[in-house]
């Protein structure tokens, strides 16, 4: 995802006023609006119908113990009797077992619904976390429920291009692209936006975050829950914040894990500028870790030497792609994923070391071309990501604005900046009206207490987003994993974080004030070949 970010140096860039450079925005719907009335109608119907759980779709490769069903939601909430979409929902019932006391039967607390982020991510596999030790106590009390949001297969999947054309490789990844590079990528972005419009037609405008939040309300009703217990990660935190603003009386418990900055001025262009800068810091963390294990990897004992090794690999791949599929862009993409999750660090360092010593296979395995099934899923996820973010808010429509802002940013943050531009540039050529982001704010007593979790050095959703959400949601409490950068901290290896998560979800108990946990251990190096 390309989500929130710290309003720091990148925020000082000279930005053209977005409202004057983008298509007209739709005003946020008032409480008594047609969309609000349509949501109430759809929720009422869903409550009456429920969900007929049965076998899960074979294409999703879900285990037999998991049950799936569908929920009908309107494509357009202003017209609840119009076209309907079917959202696929997955569930594993609460075990009612206490892993600490086998003789105790745990009382049920209803459903815990999860959104993994993206936008474009599917939560259908979420109920499987109940098998992980860190989740067993929560799985004892809650039915674990995931779903595929609108547009995400198999929930009326969106597509913007032939999946066979989605992975273009090998490709260059210049940190200072030429005018010809920019012209080529702008043309591709315009063609991609056109493909979205042509394939989805008039339906395209209805794939946005406000409708995703309304869908949550309908799913809640279909599950038979009077109030919603929800956990969102990454973009899922923005979705949860919108739900809290639209339906505060329907919130029971809500966990925000790795927080998108919900400030309307940040959604989404500025958030992506800030994210690019944050990934430079995370890339520095990774290089420092590799340098500290030079005896294992031989890539250099300083971050600068590690950077040189990376650049040497990129230059070699430009001349001769590894396995015919891995060029500089594929290398950058593989290492970018390591910026999200430091569990990837040992394997990435091992692959880079092996490649420079003459063995390209580990790098090809980690960064090479995906299967046809993988390409289809990735194309679908990217289509939903693009539709939601482009629909959600205003974006600059003049490429000169993107060029100016990101050329300046890339001078100090070259690792991710231009890749982030190419990902989001279709929004400059978007053909449908944009929404106007909600100004999420709750007053004391309007919303039950909520839990915010964040890693201090998270690059995908930098820490300022968590601080901003804490300011906006009255009664929320922030738990920070200090000096850590993994994206998504709940249910991981940090026992302190997990203790706060369990106390909140199982007992409704929060710390008296914002607090922090020591970081998880750094990953151990794996032997290099």
LOMARKOL-325624 format. One record per residue (C-alpha): residue number from 1; residue in one letter; x, y, z. Coordinates in Angstrom, 2 decimals. Layout:
<r NUM, a, <X, Y, Z>>,
...
END
This chain:
<r 1, x, <0.00, 0.00, 0.00>>,
<r 2, x, <1.00, 3.62, -0.41>>,
<r 3, x, <-0.49, 5.14, 2.65>>,
<r 4, x, <0.33, 7.60, 5.37>>,
<r 5, x, <3.48, 9.43, 6.33>>,
<r 6, x, <5.25, 11.79, 8.67>>,
<r 7, x, <4.67, 15.45, 7.86>>,
<r 8, x, <8.31, 16.44, 7.96>>,
<r 9, x, <10.71, 17.55, 5.28>>,
<r 10, x, <8.58, 16.24, 2.43>>,
<r 11, x, <5.68, 18.24, 3.77>>,
<r 12, x, <7.62, 21.42, 3.08>>,
<r 13, x, <7.60, 20.78, -0.65>>,
<r 14, x, <5.89, 23.45, -2.68>>,
<r 15, x, <2.57, 21.77, -3.47>>,
<r 16, x, <0.06, 23.12, -5.91>>,
<r 17, x, <-3.33, 23.47, -4.27>>,
<r 18, x, <-4.96, 20.16, -5.10>>,
<r 19, x, <-8.47, 21.51, -5.30>>,
<r 20, x, <-7.47, 23.61, -8.28>>,
<r 21, x, <-5.70, 20.84, -10.14>>,
<r 22, x, <-8.11, 17.94, -9.83>>,
<r 23, x, <-11.62, 17.12, -10.97>>,
<r 24, x, <-14.56, 18.26, -8.92>>,
<r 25, x, <-15.02, 16.53, -5.58>>,
<r 26, x, <-18.24, 15.17, -4.20>>,
<r 27, x, <-19.10, 16.65, -0.82>>,
<r 28, x, <-19.15, 14.23, 2.12>>,
<r 29, x, <-22.67, 12.89, 2.63>>,
<r 30, x, <-24.66, 14.35, 5.51>>,
<r 31, x, <-26.13, 11.99, 8.12>>,
<r 32, x, <-29.55, 12.21, 6.51>>,
<r 33, x, <-28.23, 11.85, 2.98>>,
<r 34, x, <-29.37, 9.34, 0.40>>,
<r 35, x, <-26.22, 7.29, 1.12>>,
<r 36, x, <-26.96, 7.19, 4.86>>,
<r 37, x, <-30.55, 6.14, 4.22>>,
<r 38, x, <-29.39, 3.55, 1.69>>,
<r 39, x, <-26.91, 2.13, 4.20>>,
<r 40, x, <-29.69, 1.74, 6.76>>,
<r 41, x, <-31.85, -0.04, 4.18>>,
<r 42, x, <-29.03, -2.38, 3.15>>,
<r 43, x, <-28.10, -3.13, 6.77>>,
<r 44, x, <-31.70, -3.94, 7.61>>,
<r 45, x, <-31.94, -6.36, 4.72>>,
<r 46, x, <-28.63, -7.96, 5.66>>,
<r 47, x, <-29.71, -8.42, 9.26>>,
<r 48, x, <-32.85, -10.18, 8.09>>,
<r 49, x, <-31.01, -12.39, 5.60>>,
<r 50, x, <-27.96, -13.25, 7.68>>,
<r 51, x, <-25.12, -15.21, 6.08>>,
<r 52, x, <-25.53, -18.77, 4.85>>,
<r 53, x, <-22.09, -20.14, 5.65>>,
<r 54, x, <-20.88, -23.15, 3.71>>,
<r 55, x, <-17.90, -24.26, 1.67>>,
<r 56, x, <-15.39, -21.61, 0.66>>,
<r 57, x, <-14.60, -20.82, -3.00>>,
<r 58, x, <-12.10, -23.37, -4.30>>,
<r 59, x, <-10.02, -20.69, -6.00>>,
<r 60, x, <-9.16, -19.17, -2.61>>,
<r 61, x, <-7.36, -22.31, -1.35>>,
<r 62, x, <-8.94, -22.06, 2.10>>,
<r 63, x, <-8.91, -25.07, 4.45>>,
<r 64, x, <-12.02, -27.18, 4.90>>,
<r 65, x, <-12.55, -26.07, 8.48>>,
<r 66, x, <-13.20, -22.52, 7.39>>,
<r 67, x, <-16.70, -21.57, 6.30>>,
<r 68, x, <-17.65, -18.88, 3.79>>,
<r 69, x, <-20.76, -17.03, 2.71>>,
<r 70, x, <-21.75, -13.85, 0.92>>,
<r 71, x, <-23.34, -10.54, 1.85>>,
<r 72, x, <-25.24, -8.38, -0.63>>,
<r 73, x, <-24.34, -4.68, -0.67>>,
<r 74, x, <-25.49, -1.95, -3.05>>,
<r 75, x, <-23.01, -0.79, -5.65>>,
<r 76, x, <-24.34, 2.73, -5.01>>,
<r 77, x, <-25.70, 3.40, -1.52>>,
<r 78, x, <-27.74, 6.30, -2.83>>,
<r 79, x, <-29.73, 3.67, -4.76>>,
<r 80, x, <-29.99, 0.63, -2.47>>,
<r 81, x, <-32.48, -1.07, -4.81>>,
<r 82, x, <-30.07, -0.84, -7.74>>,
<r 83, x, <-27.19, -3.09, -8.73>>,
<r 84, x, <-25.92, -5.33, -5.92>>,
<r 85, x, <-22.46, -6.75, -5.21>>,
<r 86, x, <-21.77, -9.93, -3.27>>,
<r 87, x, <-18.96, -9.71, -0.73>>,
<r 88, x, <-17.39, -13.02, 0.27>>,
<r 89, x, <-16.99, -13.48, 4.03>>,
<r 90, x, <-14.97, -16.19, 5.84>>,
<r 91, x, <-15.33, -17.35, 9.41>>,
<r 92, x, <-13.91, -19.71, 12.00>>,
<r 93, x, <-16.02, -20.02, 15.12>>,
<r 94, x, <-14.59, -19.22, 18.55>>,
<r 95, x, <-12.95, -22.27, 20.13>>,
<r 96, x, <-14.11, -21.30, 23.65>>,
<r 97, x, <-10.81, -22.76, 24.86>>,
<r 98, x, <-8.29, -21.05, 27.10>>,
<r 99, x, <-4.74, -22.14, 26.13>>,
<r 100, x, <-3.60, -21.29, 29.66>>,
<r 101, x, <-6.34, -23.31, 31.38>>,
<r 102, x, <-7.73, -26.25, 29.35>>,
<r 103, x, <-10.52, -26.81, 31.87>>,
<r 104, x, <-11.98, -23.35, 31.48>>,
<r 105, x, <-14.66, -22.67, 28.89>>,
<r 106, x, <-14.20, -19.18, 27.48>>,
<r 107, x, <-17.41, -17.18, 26.97>>,
<r 108, x, <-17.93, -15.91, 23.45>>,
<r 109, x, <-17.69, -12.23, 22.58>>,
<r 110, x, <-19.15, -12.34, 19.09>>,
<r 111, x, <-17.32, -11.69, 15.84>>,
<r 112, x, <-14.00, -9.93, 15.31>>,
<r 113, x, <-13.94, -8.59, 11.76>>,
<r 114, x, <-10.59, -7.83, 10.12>>,
<r 115, x, <-9.35, -5.78, 7.18>>,
<r 116, x, <-5.69, -6.27, 6.20>>,
<r 117, x, <-5.23, -3.02, 4.29>>,
<r 118, x, <-4.14, -2.25, 0.77>>,
<r 119, x, <-6.57, -1.01, -0.35>>,
<r 120, x, <-6.93, -4.18, -2.38>>,
<r 121, x, <-5.97, -6.73, 0.26>>,
<r 122, x, <-8.18, -9.72, 1.01>>,
<r 123, x, <-8.91, -10.74, 4.57>>,
<r 124, x, <-10.34, -14.15, 3.70>>,
<r 125, x, <-7.36, -15.96, 5.22>>,
<r 126, x, <-7.50, -13.99, 8.48>>,
<r 127, x, <-9.42, -16.61, 10.49>>,
<r 128, x, <-6.42, -18.93, 10.16>>,
<r 129, x, <-4.50, -16.77, 12.67>>,
<r 130, x, <-6.42, -18.59, 15.36>>,
<r 131, x, <-3.93, -21.45, 14.95>>,
<r 132, x, <-1.00, -19.15, 15.81>>,
<r 133, x, <-0.04, -19.26, 19.51>>,
<r 134, x, <-0.16, -15.46, 19.90>>,
<r 135, x, <-3.79, -15.45, 18.74>>,
<r 136, x, <-5.19, -18.49, 20.58>>,
<r 137, x, <-6.66, -16.58, 23.52>>,
<r 138, x, <-8.43, -14.15, 21.18>>,
<r 139, x, <-9.60, -17.08, 19.02>>,
<r 140, x, <-11.06, -18.67, 22.13>>,
<r 141, x, <-13.40, -15.71, 22.65>>,
<r 142, x, <-14.15, -14.43, 19.16>>,
<r 143, x, <-15.44, -15.79, 15.90>>,
<r 144, x, <-12.62, -14.72, 13.60>>,
<r 145, x, <-14.11, -13.18, 10.47>>,
<r 146, x, <-12.40, -12.02, 7.30>>,
<r 147, x, <-13.80, -10.76, 4.03>>,
<r 148, x, <-12.86, -9.69, 0.54>>,
<r 149, x, <-13.82, -6.01, 0.15>>,
<r 150, x, <-15.70, -4.79, -2.91>>,
<r 151, x, <-13.61, -5.26, -6.01>>,
<r 152, x, <-11.24, -7.79, -4.40>>,
<r 153, x, <-11.69, -11.29, -5.82>>,
<r 154, x, <-14.03, -13.05, -5.42>>,
<r 155, x, <-16.15, -10.02, -4.38>>,
<r 156, x, <-17.08, -8.58, -7.81>>,
<r 157, x, <-13.40, -8.30, -8.80>>,
<r 158, x, <-12.09, -5.21, -10.56>>,
<r 159, x, <-9.55, -5.33, -13.37>>,
<r 160, x, <-7.78, -2.56, -15.26>>,
<r 161, x, <-5.66, -4.56, -17.71>>,
<r 162, x, <-4.91, -8.06, -18.90>>,
<r 163, x, <-3.19, -9.81, -15.97>>,
<r 164, x, <-0.68, -11.26, -18.44>>,
<r 165, x, <0.56, -7.73, -19.08>>,
<r 166, x, <0.70, -6.66, -15.44>>,
<r 167, x, <4.25, -7.72, -14.61>>,
<r 168, x, <6.52, -5.88, -16.98>>,
<r 169, x, <9.98, -7.23, -16.54>>,
<r 170, x, <12.78, -6.90, -16.50>>,
<r 171, x, <12.65, -3.11, -16.10>>,
<r 172, x, <15.06, -0.33, -15.16>>,
<r 173, x, <14.63, 1.60, -11.93>>,
<r 174, x, <16.44, 4.92, -12.33>>,
<r 175, x, <16.56, 7.07, -9.21>>,
<r 176, x, <16.91, 10.08, -11.53>>,
<r 177, x, <14.67, 9.22, -14.49>>,
<r 178, x, <15.25, 11.01, -17.76>>,
<r 179, x, <12.62, 13.07, -19.56>>,
<r 180, x, <12.12, 10.12, -21.90>>,
<r 181, x, <11.60, 7.78, -18.92>>,
<r 182, x, <9.02, 10.12, -17.44>>,
<r 183, x, <7.18, 10.50, -20.73>>,
<r 184, x, <7.01, 6.73, -21.15>>,
<r 185, x, <5.75, 6.11, -17.64>>,
<r 186, x, <3.20, 8.93, -17.85>>,
<r 187, x, <1.81, 7.40, -21.03>>,
<r 188, x, <1.56, 4.02, -19.29>>,
<r 189, x, <-0.24, 5.60, -16.33>>,
<r 190, x, <-2.72, 7.33, -18.61>>,
<r 191, x, <-3.37, 4.06, -20.47>>,
<r 192, x, <-3.86, 2.24, -17.17>>,
<r 193, x, <-6.40, 4.81, -15.96>>,
<r 194, x, <-8.19, 4.52, -19.28>>,
<r 195, x, <-8.24, 0.73, -18.91>>,
<r 196, x, <-9.85, 1.03, -15.48>>,
<r 197, x, <-12.56, 3.28, -16.87>>,
<r 198, x, <-13.22, 1.11, -19.90>>,
<r 199, x, <-13.34, -2.19, -18.00>>,
<r 200, x, <-15.42, -1.00, -15.03>>,
<r 201, x, <-17.57, 1.59, -16.78>>,
<r 202, x, <-19.96, 3.64, -14.65>>,
<r 203, x, <-19.39, 1.31, -11.70>>,
<r 204, x, <-15.83, 2.57, -11.21>>,
<r 205, x, <-16.82, 5.67, -9.25>>,
<r 206, x, <-18.39, 3.55, -6.50>>,
<r 207, x, <-15.15, 1.86, -5.41>>,
<r 208, x, <-13.95, 4.16, -2.65>>,
<r 209, x, <-13.29, 4.22, 1.08>>,
<r 210, x, <-16.63, 5.71, 2.11>>,
<r 211, x, <-18.45, 2.83, 0.45>>,
<r 212, x, <-15.99, 0.38, 2.00>>,
<r 213, x, <-16.96, 1.77, 5.43>>,
<r 214, x, <-20.65, 1.42, 4.56>>,
<r 215, x, <-19.98, -2.16, 3.49>>,
<r 216, x, <-18.54, -2.82, 6.95>>,
<r 217, x, <-21.82, -1.67, 8.48>>,
<r 218, x, <-23.78, -4.05, 6.27>>,
<r 219, x, <-21.46, -6.97, 7.06>>,
<r 220, x, <-21.85, -6.19, 10.77>>,
<r 221, x, <-25.59, -6.41, 10.43>>,
<r 222, x, <-25.41, -9.63, 8.40>>,
<r 223, x, <-23.29, -11.23, 11.13>>,
<r 224, x, <-26.02, -10.43, 13.63>>,
<r 225, x, <-23.74, -8.21, 15.70>>,
<r 226, x, <-25.41, -5.30, 17.52>>,
<r 227, x, <-22.06, -3.52, 17.63>>,
<r 228, x, <-18.87, -4.05, 15.65>>,
<r 229, x, <-15.58, -5.41, 16.97>>,
<r 230, x, <-13.08, -4.57, 14.26>>,
<r 231, x, <-9.37, -4.70, 13.66>>,
<r 232, x, <-7.77, -2.93, 10.74>>,
<r 233, x, <-4.15, -2.93, 9.65>>,
<r 234, x, <-2.51, -0.32, 7.43>>,
<r 235, x, <-5.22, 1.02, 5.07>>,
<r 236, x, <-7.65, -0.92, 7.26>>,
<r 237, x, <-7.03, 1.70, 9.97>>,
<r 238, x, <-8.30, 4.43, 7.65>>,
<r 239, x, <-11.34, 2.31, 6.90>>,
<r 240, x, <-11.91, 1.85, 10.63>>,
<r 241, x, <-11.55, 5.58, 11.26>>,
<r 242, x, <-14.19, 6.33, 8.62>>,
<r 243, x, <-16.51, 3.75, 10.19>>,
<r 244, x, <-15.97, 5.33, 13.60>>,
<r 245, x, <-16.91, 8.72, 12.17>>,
<r 246, x, <-19.96, 7.47, 10.27>>,
<r 247, x, <-21.28, 4.90, 12.77>>,
<r 248, x, <-19.84, 5.68, 16.23>>,
<r 249, x, <-22.80, 4.15, 18.07>>,
<r 250, x, <-22.17, 0.83, 16.31>>,
<r 251, x, <-18.59, 0.46, 17.58>>,
<r 252, x, <-17.91, -2.07, 20.33>>,
<r 253, x, <-14.11, -2.44, 20.16>>,
<r 254, x, <-11.73, -1.23, 17.51>>,
<r 255, x, <-8.01, -1.85, 17.01>>,
<r 256, x, <-5.94, 0.27, 14.63>>,
<r 257, x, <-2.64, -1.44, 13.73>>,
<r 258, x, <-0.06, 0.63, 11.77>>,
<r 259, x, <-1.98, 3.77, 11.12>>,
<r 260, x, <-2.68, 5.73, 7.95>>,
<r 261, x, <-2.67, 9.46, 8.61>>,
<r 262, x, <-6.39, 10.37, 8.38>>,
<r 263, x, <-5.88, 14.12, 8.01>>,
<r 264, x, <-7.94, 15.02, 4.91>>,
<r 265, x, <-5.08, 17.19, 3.65>>,
<r 266, x, <-2.86, 14.09, 3.58>>,
<r 267, x, <-5.21, 11.74, 1.68>>,
<r 268, x, <-3.59, 10.51, -0.54>>,
<r 269, x, <-1.01, 12.53, -2.50>>,
<r 270, x, <0.81, 13.98, 0.49>>,
<r 271, x, <0.69, 10.69, 2.33>>,
<r 272, x, <2.62, 9.09, -0.51>>,
<r 273, x, <5.25, 11.83, -0.56>>,
<r 274, x, <5.79, 11.31, 3.14>>,
<r 275, x, <5.88, 7.55, 2.76>>,
<r 276, x, <8.64, 7.75, 0.16>>,
<r 277, x, <10.77, 9.74, 2.56>>,
<r 278, x, <10.11, 7.30, 5.39>>,
<r 279, x, <11.23, 4.35, 3.27>>,
<r 280, x, <14.62, 5.98, 2.85>>,
<r 281, x, <15.09, 5.83, 6.62>>,
<r 282, x, <13.95, 2.21, 6.67>>,
<r 283, x, <16.34, 1.34, 3.83>>,
<r 284, x, <19.10, 2.88, 5.96>>,
<r 285, x, <18.06, 0.62, 8.86>>,
<r 286, x, <18.30, -2.42, 6.61>>,
<r 287, x, <21.73, -1.44, 5.26>>,
<r 288, x, <23.00, -0.89, 8.78>>,
<r 289, x, <21.81, -4.37, 9.76>>,
<r 290, x, <23.52, -5.95, 6.74>>,
<r 291, x, <26.73, -4.06, 7.52>>,
<r 292, x, <26.61, -5.40, 11.05>>,
<r 293, x, <26.66, -8.93, 9.60>>,
<r 294, x, <29.40, -8.44, 7.02>>,
<r 295, x, <31.09, -11.62, 8.23>>,
<r 296, x, <28.01, -13.51, 7.03>>,
<r 297, x, <27.10, -11.70, 3.82>>,
<r 298, x, <30.28, -9.97, 2.65>>,
<r 299, x, <28.34, -6.96, 1.33>>,
<r 300, x, <30.34, -4.37, 3.26>>,
<r 301, x, <30.82, -3.37, 6.88>>,
<r 302, x, <29.32, 0.11, 6.51>>,
<r 303, x, <25.93, 1.20, 5.13>>,
<r 304, x, <27.74, 3.03, 2.31>>,
<r 305, x, <29.54, -0.13, 1.28>>,
<r 306, x, <26.26, -2.06, 1.37>>,
<r 307, x, <24.73, 0.61, -0.85>>,
<r 308, x, <27.63, 0.16, -3.25>>,
<r 309, x, <27.00, -3.59, -3.35>>,
<r 310, x, <23.32, -3.00, -4.08>>,
<r 311, x, <24.16, -0.53, -6.86>>,
<r 312, x, <26.67, -2.95, -8.35>>,
<r 313, x, <23.97, -5.62, -8.48>>,
<r 314, x, <21.53, -3.18, -10.06>>,
<r 315, x, <24.05, -2.24, -12.76>>,
<r 316, x, <24.76, -5.89, -13.55>>,
<r 317, x, <21.05, -6.64, -13.77>>,
<r 318, x, <20.56, -3.73, -16.14>>,
<r 319, x, <23.16, -5.25, -18.43>>,
<r 320, x, <21.96, -8.84, -18.08>>,
<r 321, x, <18.73, -9.59, -16.19>>,
<r 322, x, <18.91, -12.55, -13.82>>,
<r 323, x, <16.97, -15.50, -15.15>>,
<r 324, x, <15.76, -13.26, -17.94>>,
<r 325, x, <13.18, -11.74, -15.57>>,
<r 326, x, <14.93, -9.80, -12.79>>,
<r 327, x, <16.13, -6.34, -13.66>>,
<r 328, x, <16.82, -3.29, -11.48>>,
<r 329, x, <13.11, -2.63, -10.87>>,
<r 330, x, <12.53, -6.20, -9.70>>,
<r 331, x, <15.55, -5.92, -7.39>>,
<r 332, x, <14.20, -2.67, -5.97>>,
<r 333, x, <10.74, -4.19, -5.50>>,
<r 334, x, <12.12, -7.16, -3.59>>,
<r 335, x, <14.14, -4.92, -1.28>>,
<r 336, x, <11.22, -2.54, -0.86>>,
<r 337, x, <9.20, -5.42, 0.60>>,
<r 338, x, <11.98, -5.85, 3.14>>,
<r 339, x, <11.26, -2.27, 4.18>>,
<r 340, x, <7.83, -3.43, 5.32>>,
<r 341, x, <8.91, -6.55, 7.21>>,
<r 342, x, <12.33, -7.06, 8.74>>,
<r 343, x, <11.69, -10.82, 8.75>>,
<r 344, x, <12.66, -10.54, 5.07>>,
<r 345, x, <16.07, -9.08, 5.82>>,
<r 346, x, <18.10, -12.31, 6.09>>,
<r 347, x, <16.75, -13.83, 2.86>>,
<r 348, x, <17.17, -10.61, 0.88>>,
<r 349, x, <20.74, -10.13, 2.10>>,
<r 350, x, <21.49, -13.78, 1.34>>,
<r 351, x, <20.10, -13.40, -2.21>>,
<r 352, x, <22.10, -10.25, -2.90>>,
<r 353, x, <25.26, -11.85, -1.57>>,
<r 354, x, <24.76, -14.99, -3.66>>,
<r 355, x, <24.07, -12.98, -6.81>>,
<r 356, x, <27.25, -10.95, -6.48>>,
<r 357, x, <29.19, -14.20, -5.95>>,
<r 358, x, <27.80, -15.68, -9.15>>,
<r 359, x, <24.63, -17.51, -8.08>>,
<r 360, x, <21.51, -15.64, -9.31>>,
<r 361, x, <18.96, -18.30, -8.34>>,
<r 362, x, <18.04, -17.03, -4.84>>,
<r 363, x, <17.41, -13.58, -6.30>>,
<r 364, x, <15.36, -15.02, -9.18>>,
<r 365, x, <13.32, -17.03, -6.67>>,
<r 366, x, <12.57, -13.96, -4.58>>,
<r 367, x, <12.15, -11.28, -7.25>>,
<r 368, x, <11.37, -13.14, -10.48>>,
<r 369, x, <8.23, -13.45, -12.55>>,
<r 370, x, <5.14, -14.74, -10.77>>,
<r 371, x, <2.80, -17.49, -11.88>>,
<r 372, x, <-0.26, -16.73, -13.98>>,
<r 373, x, <-2.43, -17.13, -10.86>>,
<r 374, x, <-0.17, -14.77, -8.94>>,
<r 375, x, <-0.30, -12.23, -11.75>>,
<r 376, x, <-4.09, -12.33, -11.79>>,
<r 377, x, <-4.29, -11.72, -8.06>>,
<r 378, x, <-1.70, -8.94, -8.16>>,
<r 379, x, <-3.44, -7.21, -11.06>>,
<r 380, x, <-6.76, -7.35, -9.20>>,
<r 381, x, <-5.21, -5.98, -6.00>>,
<r 382, x, <-3.55, -3.15, -7.90>>,
<r 383, x, <-6.79, -2.30, -9.72>>,
<r 384, x, <-8.65, -1.98, -6.41>>,
<r 385, x, <-5.80, -0.02, -4.85>>,
<r 386, x, <-5.80, 2.42, -7.75>>,
<r 387, x, <-9.57, 2.80, -7.91>>,
<r 388, x, <-9.99, 3.44, -4.20>>,
<r 389, x, <-7.13, 5.89, -3.81>>,
<r 390, x, <-7.90, 7.77, -7.02>>,
<r 391, x, <-11.59, 7.99, -6.13>>,
<r 392, x, <-11.05, 8.98, -2.52>>,
<r 393, x, <-9.59, 12.46, -2.93>>,
<r 394, x, <-8.14, 15.09, -5.22>>,
<r 395, x, <-4.81, 14.47, -6.95>>,
<r 396, x, <-2.71, 16.82, -9.07>>,
<r 397, x, <-3.64, 16.46, -12.73>>,
<r 398, x, <-0.57, 18.25, -14.06>>,
<r 399, x, <2.46, 15.97, -14.32>>,
<r 400, x, <4.70, 18.98, -13.73>>,
<r 401, x, <3.48, 19.05, -10.12>>,
<r 402, x, <4.42, 15.38, -9.60>>,
<r 403, x, <7.73, 15.93, -11.37>>,
<r 404, x, <8.68, 18.98, -9.31>>,
<r 405, x, <7.71, 17.53, -5.93>>,
<r 406, x, <9.30, 14.15, -6.48>>,
<r 407, x, <12.46, 15.40, -8.15>>,
<r 408, x, <13.12, 17.43, -5.01>>,
<r 409, x, <12.20, 14.54, -2.74>>,
<r 410, x, <14.34, 12.02, -4.64>>,
<r 411, x, <17.48, 14.05, -3.95>>,
<r 412, x, <17.33, 12.94, -0.32>>,
<r 413, x, <15.08, 9.88, -0.63>>,
<r 414, x, <15.95, 8.11, -3.88>>,
<r 415, x, <15.17, 4.52, -2.89>>,
<r 416, x, <11.35, 4.53, -3.19>>,
<r 417, x, <10.33, 7.95, -4.53>>,
<r 418, x, <9.95, 7.32, -8.26>>,
<r 419, x, <8.56, 3.81, -7.83>>,
<r 420, x, <5.86, 5.36, -5.66>>,
<r 421, x, <5.15, 7.93, -8.36>>,
<r 422, x, <4.67, 5.30, -11.06>>,
<r 423, x, <2.33, 3.33, -8.79>>,
<r 424, x, <0.05, 6.29, -8.13>>,
<r 425, x, <0.38, 8.30, -11.34>>,
<r 426, x, <-2.84, 6.88, -12.90>>,
<r 427, x, <-4.65, 9.16, -10.45>>,
<r 428, x, <-3.44, 12.14, -12.47>>,
<r 429, x, <-5.47, 10.88, -15.42>>,
<r 430, x, <-8.51, 9.56, -13.55>>,
<r 431, x, <-11.79, 10.00, -15.40>>,
<r 432, x, <-14.44, 10.00, -12.66>>,
<r 433, x, <-15.39, 12.53, -9.95>>,
<r 434, x, <-13.46, 12.28, -6.69>>,
<r 435, x, <-14.81, 12.03, -3.18>>,
<r 436, x, <-13.88, 14.54, -0.49>>,
<r 437, x, <-12.18, 12.90, 2.51>>,
<r 438, x, <-14.08, 12.95, 5.79>>,
<r 439, x, <-12.67, 15.01, 8.64>>,
<r 440, x, <-12.61, 12.23, 11.22>>,
<r 441, x, <-13.10, 13.62, 14.74>>,
<r 442, x, <-14.98, 12.29, 17.74>>,
<r 443, x, <-15.87, 14.09, 20.95>>,
<r 444, x, <-15.67, 12.59, 24.46>>,
<r 445, x, <-18.32, 9.93, 24.98>>,
<r 446, x, <-19.20, 9.63, 21.29>>,
<r 447, x, <-17.05, 6.53, 20.71>>,
<r 448, x, <-16.01, 3.68, 23.01>>,
<r 449, x, <-12.30, 3.60, 23.92>>,
<r 450, x, <-10.14, 2.31, 21.06>>,
<r 451, x, <-6.62, 0.89, 20.80>>,
<r 452, x, <-3.95, 2.22, 18.44>>,
<r 453, x, <-0.78, 0.21, 17.75>>,
<r 454, x, <2.24, 1.54, 15.87>>,
<r 455, x, <5.92, 0.86, 15.29>>,
<r 456, x, <8.03, 3.96, 15.68>>,
<r 457, x, <10.02, 3.45, 12.46>>,
<r 458, x, <7.28, 2.00, 10.26>>,
<r 459, x, <7.81, 3.33, 6.74>>,
<r 460, x, <4.59, 2.20, 5.07>>,
<r 461, x, <2.47, 4.07, 7.61>>,
<r 462, x, <4.87, 6.40, 9.42>>,
<r 463, x, <4.41, 7.18, 13.06>>,
<r 464, x, <2.87, 10.62, 12.66>>,
<r 465, x, <-0.26, 8.88, 11.36>>,
<r 466, x, <-0.75, 7.15, 14.71>>,
<r 467, x, <-0.24, 10.42, 16.59>>,
<r 468, x, <-2.76, 12.15, 14.32>>,
<r 469, x, <-5.41, 9.45, 14.80>>,
<r 470, x, <-4.83, 9.57, 18.55>>,
<r 471, x, <-5.56, 13.30, 18.47>>,
<r 472, x, <-8.74, 12.76, 16.46>>,
<r 473, x, <-10.35, 9.84, 18.31>>,
<r 474, x, <-11.34, 10.87, 21.81>>,
<r 475, x, <-10.63, 8.15, 24.36>>,
<r 476, x, <-8.14, 6.27, 22.19>>,
<r 477, x, <-4.84, 5.05, 23.61>>,
<r 478, x, <-1.62, 4.60, 21.63>>,
<r 479, x, <0.81, 1.74, 22.27>>,
<r 480, x, <4.14, 2.28, 20.49>>,
<r 481, x, <6.73, -0.36, 19.65>>,
<r 482, x, <9.87, 1.73, 20.14>>,
<r 483, x, <12.76, 1.69, 17.65>>,
<r 484, x, <11.01, -0.92, 15.49>>,
<r 485, x, <9.88, -0.67, 11.90>>,
<r 486, x, <7.90, -3.77, 10.96>>,
<r 487, x, <4.58, -2.88, 9.37>>,
<r 488, x, <1.83, -4.52, 11.40>>,
<r 489, x, <2.67, -5.23, 15.04>>,
<r 490, x, <-0.38, -7.03, 16.46>>,
<r 491, x, <-0.04, -10.75, 17.10>>,
<r 492, x, <3.66, -10.75, 16.23>>,
<r 493, x, <6.68, -11.62, 18.37>>,
<r 494, x, <6.35, -8.68, 20.77>>,
<r 495, x, <4.75, -10.06, 23.94>>,
<r 496, x, <4.26, -6.57, 25.39>>,
<r 497, x, <2.23, -5.42, 22.39>>,
<r 498, x, <0.25, -8.66, 22.39>>,
<r 499, x, <-0.52, -8.24, 26.08>>,
<r 500, x, <-2.14, -4.87, 25.41>>,
<r 501, x, <-4.05, -6.33, 22.45>>,
<r 502, x, <-5.41, -9.22, 24.53>>,
<r 503, x, <-6.31, -7.01, 27.50>>,
<r 504, x, <-8.31, -4.74, 25.22>>,
<r 505, x, <-10.08, -7.32, 23.08>>,
<r 506, x, <-10.77, -9.79, 25.91>>,
<r 507, x, <-11.46, -7.43, 28.80>>,
<r 508, x, <-11.99, -4.00, 27.24>>,
<r 509, x, <-9.03, -2.77, 29.27>>,
<r 510, x, <-6.63, -0.09, 28.02>>,
<r 511, x, <-3.56, 1.52, 29.58>>,
<r 512, x, <-4.38, 4.65, 31.56>>,
<r 513, x, <-2.31, 6.69, 29.13>>,
<r 514, x, <-0.26, 6.30, 25.96>>,
<r 515, x, <2.52, 3.81, 26.55>>,
<r 516, x, <5.30, 1.96, 24.75>>,
<r 517, x, <6.94, -1.43, 24.44>>,
<r 518, x, <10.58, -2.32, 23.87>>,
<r 519, x, <11.30, -3.39, 20.27>>,
<r 520, x, <11.14, -6.96, 19.06>>,
<r 521, x, <14.52, -8.65, 18.60>>,
<r 522, x, <16.30, -7.93, 15.34>>,
<r 523, x, <16.28, -10.84, 12.88>>,
<r 524, x, <19.12, -13.31, 13.02>>,
<r 525, x, <21.27, -13.58, 9.90>>,
<r 526, x, <20.94, -16.69, 7.80>>,
<r 527, x, <24.10, -18.31, 6.47>>,
<r 528, x, <25.18, -16.91, 3.12>>,
<r 529, x, <26.19, -19.39, 0.39>>,
END
